[in-house]
């Protein structure tokens, strides 16, 4: 194999490894997905409570 061919194989392998690492790091586990869902639900409840509290303050 010539040096250019070896360098091309190494470059392709490095790009593949980098792509695999990026894919693995962006993938969420089921526990992380559940935690995100719970966090979003808590935010929604908090916003609803704040909205109702503002309504009560305006009615006084």
N, C-alpha and C positions, 0 to 999 in steps of 0.2 A: 504494500500500500504506500502511496505517496504521502508526503507530509500534509498536503492540502486535504486529502481524503480523511486522514486521521483527525485533523482539526475539525473538519465538517462533522464527523461522527461525534466527537467530543462536544461540539457546540449544540448539536441536536439533542444529545443526552442531557446536557445542562438545562436546555430550554424545557425539556420534558419534565425533569426533576422540579424545576421552578414552578411549572404549571401545576404539577401534582401537589406541591406544598401550598400554593395559593388556594387550590380547590379544597384541600383538607382544612385549612384555617378558616375558610368562609362558611363551611358546612356546620350547622348547629345540631347539637344532640337533642334528643327528645326532651331531656330535662331543661335545657336552655330554652327550647320553644315554649314549654309549659311555664317557665318562670317569666318569660316575656308576656305571655297571655295573662298571667296573674297580675303582673305589673300594669298592663294596659287596663285591665278591669278595675284595679284600685284607682287609677287615675280618673277613669270615667265616673266612679262612685264619688270621688273627691270633688270633681267638677259639678256633679249633680247636687251634692250637699251645699257647695258654695253658692250655686245658683238659687237654691231654695232659701238659704240664709239671706241672700240679698233681697229676695222677694219679701221675706218677712220684715226686714229692716225698712223697706220702702212703704210697707203697709202701716207702719207705726205712726 
